[in-house]
Amino acid sequence: MIYGASLGGTSAAITAAEHGAKVVLATESETVGGQATEAGMSAFDDVRRNWEDNGIYGDLLLFLQKKRGGTGSNVGLGKAVVGRAASIPDDFEEFFRSRLQHENINLLTGQRLIEVRKKGGLWSEALLRDIQTHDVIRIRYHYLVDGTTTGKLLAMTETPFNLGIDAQSATEEISALHDKVRRGFIEGETNEKGQVIGGLGNRTQAMTSAFFLLDRGYPGEFFPPKEQQRCWKKAGSGSAIADASVLVSSDIPCPLEIPVTTESSDIFDVYLVHQGGSVRVFAASPLWQDLPLSFDLALPANEQYTRVGAFPIEAGRTVSFSLVAQHGTSTKIEGLILVKKNILHEQALVLRPPFIRSSIQWKGFPAYAAEALIMTRERLPVTLPKLTFRGHHLEMQQLSPFLARIQIPELRNGMTLTDLAVEQLEPSAIVIIPTKVSAGSQVFDLTRSSRVLTNEKWAYNSPFRNIKQPVHEWDFSVTEDALYLSSISDTISRWWAMELLDADSNTKIQSQVFSTQMENRLLQPLFLSSLAKGKKYKLRLASSNDRPWGNVQLIIDSVENSSTYFSDNASKALPTPAGIYDIWIRSAKQQALTIATQPSTTPTPLHHTIRRTKQYEYAGKAFLFPGVTIRASDIFAQMIAVPSPSVDVYRRNSNSLQPPLSSTFAALPPGLYRSAMFSHDAPCPSQATIREENGSINTTFAWTHVEGNDICILERPFIIRQDPIQFDTHTGSEQKESFLYLFEDIPPLSTTWTFDFFPPMTSEQNPLSVSLFTHRNIVSPANVLK
C-alpha cells in the first residue's frame, strides 16, 4: 500500500506494479501527480542530464513531445523557464492515470487515512475514510510506503524521519544542493553589501504550496470570437492561447462579435488578446444602452494583451463586445480574457447632469477606487485638461473623440464629483465603475517625499540608527479625530524602519522596525495611532537596502471609515460585507495561537505561531459576513481583517423564487468549495443538492443556521470538477430575497505565504514572484498561455 499520490508516490506505484507487485495507491486528493497537477502551469526543474531521459520521466518527456510537440530540449506548451517540460495539469494527469491503469494497481482517490494498525508487531492494516460518503475501507498489506510530501504516514506510525532539503554530502545525489548553497538557503548568507539573502528555513514543498495557492483560482476566462465572421479570416500565425485561433481583418471593415457570459455578477477587467493592429471596441451594457460607448485601441504587436477597461457584467446575461479594425490596418485578434475583480456588492453608477446633485452611494465597503468614463456631446479638445480631485492629480486618457477615462484612487460614500471640475467638457453622462476596494484615504507617493534626510545622527532609541539608507519624510494631516491604521505592501521581502511624529513638537508618536512578509500580495497592517483633525504630522520611512520603491504602497486610514476591520478579541460583531478576508494577528509573546470565527465558516480554526511580537503577522484567510466575530486563544491578541482580492467568491441572488432555488454554474474552476446563504426573514433551507451535468447527484448536504442572523452555512465542503454543476437549495417556503455564495475552501497554508524566491532566481528590476502573481489571473483551465 502506498499512501499519497505525489510524484514520488505515483512513480513508486507504477514502478512496483510493473515489476510484479500488487499495489493499492490511496490519496486524499482527487488528482494524481502531486505538484505536477496541483499548479496552474507545471514545469519540471530538471537539470538536462542524460539519465533523466530514462524511466518514468523519460516516458513523460516522450508523451508531451507527441501530444504538444517540441524538441528534445523543450517539450510541451511553450518554453519552460526551468527544465525541458512545461504543460497544463491535465496533460500530466492524463499521463499518470494512463500508467496507473495497470492490472496490478488499485487506485483509490478521495480517501483520508484515519488509522494504521499493527498485527504481530508488524504494520499490516490501514483504515481509510471516503471524504464524500464517509464510508470506511480497510486495507491489508505486506509493505507500507509513505508517498506524502510531509511524512503524514510516517508520523502516524511514529517512525523517525527528516523533512526539508538534504545536502549533497549526506545523500550523494548529484542534483542535491551543495552544502554551502543549502546553508545559505536555510540559514542565510551575508553578501558584500551586508545584506542577508536566503534564510528561508528548512522547508519542504514550499514552492509547490505557494504556486498552488497562486494558481488554483483561475479567475481569468478566455472568450473567442463567434465563428464564421465575414471579412475576418483565419491567420496562419500561431496563437498565444492554447487551442485558440487567430483572426485577421480584411480590407473591408466589419464588426467582429465576441459574446461574453459570466458565472456571477461582478466587475471584470477585460483584456484583448491580439497580435498587433488597431481597432475600435464597442461595449454594450444594459446599464448604458442609450450611451455610445466605444474605445479606440492601438495594439502593439509585441504587447499580446491590451487592457480595454473594467466592465460590470451580470450573471447569465450575454454581453457582446464588437471590434472593428481601423481602415488600412491588418489587425489580428484571438479573443478576450475576463479577470474577475470580486467587487461583489457593487454595480456601475451612471450619473447624468447636473452632476452637483449626484453623490456616490456604495452598498458594500465605504470606499472604492474607480474608473470614470466621461462621455461628451462635443469632440474632446486636442489638449485634455489636467484634473485634481481631493488632492490627487488625475490623468485623463482619451479613448475616442467623445469618450475619456479617469482613474480615481478613492471615492467614498457621500462624495460628489463637483471637485473633479469636468463640467468644462460638457459631459452627457459619467459612468463610475468600482475597480477595487479602497485601501485608504491617505496614500503616500513614495517617489515624491517632502524631504530626504541624509547624514543624520540618530538617537540610540531611533528606529533608523542601524539603517544606512536615506530616510524619507512626508508632511500630512488627517480630516477627522479617529484611530488610524498604518499599512504597507511591497513586492520584495526586506526590513523597514518607520516613525510617526507630531510635526509641531517633533515628538515621536509611534515607531516600528518590521519586515514585509507578504511580497506583492497583501496589504500588511503596521500599527494603530490616535490622530487629531487639524494637527500636522510627519511620517519617516527607510528600508534596509537600496532596491527601488516603485511598487511599494504606504497608507494611513481611519479604522472607523475604512474597508479594514479591527478586532481586539472582544465579542462585538464585525459589520463587514460578505467575502474572503486576510486575517492578521499581533500578540505580546511568542506562542502558538488558534483563531476561530463565530459562527464557524471553515472546517478547522486557523493556527498560527507568533514569531515576531512587535508586528502583525499573517494568519490565513476566512470567509466573513455581517454579524461574525473573530476570537483568538490569547484574549489579549489583536486581529485585523483585510479584504482579500486573491480568492474568487461567486454570488447569485434571487427574488421571490418558489422552492427549490436552483443555480447552474457551468465553468467554475475545479476545487474544494464551501457555501453560505443569506435569506431575509426566512428559515434555513432543509438541504442542498449538487448535481453534475448528466443529472446524477454529486452529493447532498444539510444547512446549519447561524443563531441571531439570516445566514445559513453548508455543513461540509464539496468538490467541483471540470463539469458544470446545478446547485439546488430545498426550502419549505418562498424566499423573498436570497443570496447564495460559493467560495473556495482555503487550505491552512499560511506559512507558505511567506515564501520568497531565492535571490539567484530573481532580478531587482523584474522579480519572478511579481510577474507570476500579476499574470496568474489571465489563465483559465482550458486555455493556457504559451
PyMOL commands that set and color helices and strands:
alter all, ss='L'
color gray80, all
select helices_A, chain A and resi 7-18+35-38+50-53+55-68+89-99+152-156+168-171+179-187+206-215+286-288+355-357+418-420+422-425+750-754+759-761+768-778
alter helices_A, ss='H'
color red, helices_A
select strands_A, chain A and resi 2-3+23-26+42-43+70-71+74-76+85-87+105-108+111-119+122-130+136-140+145-146+189-190+196-197+220-223+232-234+247-249+256-260+266-274+277-283+294-299+305-313+319-325+332-340+349-351+367-376+387-389+392-394+396-400+403-412+427-437+442-444+451-453+471-476+482-489+495-502+507-515+524-531+537-543+553-558+565-567+579-586+592-598+606-609+617-624+629-632+638-643+649-657+661-665+671-679+687-692+697-705+711-714+718-720+725-730+735-744
alter strands_A, ss='S'
color yellow, strands_A
deselect
rebuild
show_as cartoon
